[in-house]
Amino acid sequence: MLPCVASGDVIITTSSGQVAMGDVVVMALPDYGLVVKRVRQVTEHWLELASDNRETFSSCCGSRQAKVYLVGTVVFSVD
């Protein structure tokens, strides 16, 4: 998620459950573990994730991810 969040940053999240397009979220995905991604699209039960770092590919992006895996929305990060 460079440049927004770098490896080793401490992330503070809120678990309000309200997510909007453009939010940065933490998700606990079964095949990937904890991931930090930007929300590209929101539906009632799904989120589509995107990465800010265009130089890398993440296979969890571009497909629907169930909202049940949402850990929280990033409030801020500290490096």
PyRosetta script that sets phi, psi and omega in degrees:
from pyrosetta import init, pose_from_sequence

init()
pose = pose_from_sequence("MLPCVASGDVIITTSSGQVAMGDVVVMALPDYGLVVKRVRQVTEHWLELASDNRETFSSCCGSRQAKVYLVGTVVFSVD")
pose.set_psi(1, 21.7)
pose.set_omega(1, 173.6)
pose.set_phi(2, -58.7)
pose.set_psi(2, 141.3)
pose.set_omega(2, 5.7)
pose.set_phi(3, -92.3)
pose.set_psi(3, -3.3)
pose.set_omega(3, -175.7)
pose.set_phi(4, -66.2)
pose.set_psi(4, -47.1)
pose.set_omega(4, -179.1)
pose.set_phi(5, -134.7)
pose.set_psi(5, 131.1)
pose.set_omega(5, -179.2)
pose.set_phi(6, -108.4)
pose.set_psi(6, 159.2)
pose.set_omega(6, 176.0)
pose.set_phi(7, -57.6)
pose.set_psi(7, 131.2)
pose.set_omega(7, 179.9)
pose.set_phi(8, 94.9)
pose.set_psi(8, -10.9)
pose.set_omega(8, 176.9)
pose.set_phi(9, -67.1)
pose.set_psi(9, 148.2)
pose.set_omega(9, 172.2)
pose.set_phi(10, -91.4)
pose.set_psi(10, 128.7)
pose.set_omega(10, -175.9)
pose.set_phi(11, -111.9)
pose.set_psi(11, 132.1)
pose.set_omega(11, 175.1)
pose.set_phi(12, -106.5)
pose.set_psi(12, 128.5)
pose.set_omega(12, -178.1)
pose.set_phi(13, -122.4)
pose.set_psi(13, 163.5)
pose.set_omega(13, 170.4)
pose.set_phi(14, -120.3)
pose.set_psi(14, 143.6)
pose.set_omega(14, -177.9)
pose.set_phi(15, -110.9)
pose.set_psi(15, 43.0)
pose.set_omega(15, -178.2)
pose.set_phi(16, -67.0)
pose.set_psi(16, -20.8)
pose.set_omega(16, -178.5)
pose.set_phi(17, 87.2)
pose.set_psi(17, -13.3)
pose.set_omega(17, 178.0)
pose.set_phi(18, -89.1)
pose.set_psi(18, 122.7)
pose.set_omega(18, -177.8)
pose.set_phi(19, -128.7)
pose.set_psi(19, 138.3)
pose.set_omega(19, 178.8)
pose.set_phi(20, -125.4)
pose.set_psi(20, 158.5)
pose.set_omega(20, 175.5)
pose.set_phi(21, -56.3)
pose.set_psi(21, 136.6)
pose.set_omega(21, 179.6)
pose.set_phi(22, 94.1)
pose.set_psi(22, -16.2)
pose.set_omega(22, 177.4)
pose.set_phi(23, -66.2)
pose.set_psi(23, 150.6)
pose.set_omega(23, 171.9)
pose.set_phi(24, -99.5)
pose.set_psi(24, 128.9)
pose.set_omega(24, -174.6)
pose.set_phi(25, -127.1)
pose.set_psi(25, 159.4)
pose.set_omega(25, 170.1)
pose.set_phi(26, -109.3)
pose.set_psi(26, 130.2)
pose.set_omega(26, 177.7)
pose.set_phi(27, -127.7)
pose.set_psi(27, 145.0)
pose.set_omega(27, 176.2)
pose.set_phi(28, -103.7)
pose.set_psi(28, 86.9)
pose.set_omega(28, -175.5)
pose.set_phi(29, -88.5)
pose.set_psi(29, 134.2)
pose.set_omega(29, -175.6)
pose.set_phi(30, -54.1)
pose.set_psi(30, -40.1)
pose.set_omega(30, -176.6)
pose.set_phi(31, -89.0)
pose.set_psi(31, -8.6)
pose.set_omega(31, -172.5)
pose.set_phi(32, -127.1)
pose.set_psi(32, -16.8)
pose.set_omega(32, -174.0)
pose.set_phi(33, 81.9)
pose.set_psi(33, -151.9)
pose.set_omega(33, 179.5)
pose.set_phi(34, -77.4)
pose.set_psi(34, 128.8)
pose.set_omega(34, 177.1)
pose.set_phi(35, -130.1)
pose.set_psi(35, 149.8)
pose.set_omega(35, 176.0)
pose.set_phi(36, -116.8)
pose.set_psi(36, 117.8)
pose.set_omega(36, -176.7)
pose.set_phi(37, -143.5)
pose.set_psi(37, 164.2)
pose.set_omega(37, 176.0)
pose.set_phi(38, -93.6)
pose.set_psi(38, 143.8)
pose.set_omega(38, -179.7)
pose.set_phi(39, -83.6)
pose.set_psi(39, 123.4)
pose.set_omega(39, 178.9)
pose.set_phi(40, -94.4)
pose.set_psi(40, -36.3)
pose.set_omega(40, -178.4)
pose.set_phi(41, -149.6)
pose.set_psi(41, 146.1)
pose.set_omega(41, -178.9)
pose.set_phi(42, -128.0)
pose.set_psi(42, 132.1)
pose.set_omega(42, 169.4)
pose.set_phi(43, -125.1)
pose.set_psi(43, -175.5)
pose.set_omega(43, -177.3)
pose.set_phi(44, -60.6)
pose.set_psi(44, -38.8)
pose.set_omega(44, -174.6)
pose.set_phi(45, -118.0)
pose.set_psi(45, -6.3)
pose.set_omega(45, -171.1)
pose.set_phi(46, -132.4)
pose.set_psi(46, 154.1)
pose.set_omega(46, 169.9)
pose.set_phi(47, -125.5)
pose.set_psi(47, 140.1)
pose.set_omega(47, 169.2)
pose.set_phi(48, -104.9)
pose.set_psi(48, 127.7)
pose.set_omega(48, -174.0)
pose.set_phi(49, -102.3)
pose.set_psi(49, 155.7)
pose.set_omega(49, 177.0)
pose.set_phi(50, -140.6)
pose.set_psi(50, 157.5)
pose.set_omega(50, 177.6)
pose.set_phi(51, -107.0)
pose.set_psi(51, 142.7)
pose.set_omega(51, 175.4)
pose.set_phi(52, -77.0)
pose.set_psi(52, -25.4)
pose.set_omega(52, -176.3)
pose.set_phi(53, -86.3)
pose.set_psi(53, 103.4)
pose.set_omega(53, -176.6)
pose.set_phi(54, -76.2)
pose.set_psi(54, -8.9)
pose.set_omega(54, -178.3)
pose.set_phi(55, -86.7)
pose.set_psi(55, -7.9)
pose.set_omega(55, 179.0)
pose.set_phi(56, -125.6)
pose.set_psi(56, 158.2)
pose.set_omega(56, 179.1)
pose.set_phi(57, -112.7)
pose.set_psi(57, 134.5)
pose.set_omega(57, 175.0)
pose.set_phi(58, -124.0)
pose.set_psi(58, 121.1)
pose.set_omega(58, -176.3)
pose.set_phi(59, -71.5)
pose.set_psi(59, -9.9)
pose.set_omega(59, 176.3)
pose.set_phi(60, -83.7)
pose.set_psi(60, -6.5)
pose.set_omega(60, 179.4)
pose.set_phi(61, -91.7)
pose.set_psi(61, 151.9)
pose.set_omega(61, 175.4)
pose.set_phi(62, 85.0)
pose.set_psi(62, -3.7)
pose.set_omega(62, 176.4)
pose.set_phi(63, -125.3)
pose.set_psi(63, 161.9)
pose.set_omega(63, -177.7)
pose.set_phi(64, -72.6)
pose.set_psi(64, 136.9)
pose.set_omega(64, 175.5)
pose.set_phi(65, -122.8)
pose.set_psi(65, 133.4)
pose.set_omega(65, -176.8)
pose.set_phi(66, -66.0)
pose.set_psi(66, 138.4)
pose.set_omega(66, 179.4)
pose.set_phi(67, -63.2)
pose.set_psi(67, -20.0)
pose.set_omega(67, 179.8)
pose.set_phi(68, -62.7)
pose.set_psi(68, -19.0)
pose.set_omega(68, 179.6)
pose.set_phi(69, -89.4)
pose.set_psi(69, 0.0)
pose.set_omega(69, -179.8)
pose.set_phi(70, -69.1)
pose.set_psi(70, 123.3)
pose.set_omega(70, 175.1)
pose.set_phi(71, -86.7)
pose.set_psi(71, -46.7)
pose.set_omega(71, 179.2)
pose.set_phi(72, 174.9)
pose.set_psi(72, 169.0)
pose.set_omega(72, 176.2)
pose.set_phi(73, -93.8)
pose.set_psi(73, 132.7)
pose.set_omega(73, -178.3)
pose.set_phi(74, -69.0)
pose.set_psi(74, 125.9)
pose.set_omega(74, 177.1)
pose.set_phi(75, -89.8)
pose.set_psi(75, -48.4)
pose.set_omega(75, 173.3)
pose.set_phi(76, -163.8)
pose.set_psi(76, 166.8)
pose.set_omega(76, 176.9)
pose.set_phi(77, -129.9)
pose.set_psi(77, 153.1)
pose.set_omega(77, -179.3)
pose.set_phi(78, -125.3)
pose.set_psi(78, 128.5)
pose.set_omega(78, 178.4)
pose.set_phi(79, -95.6)
pose.dump_pdb("model.pdb")
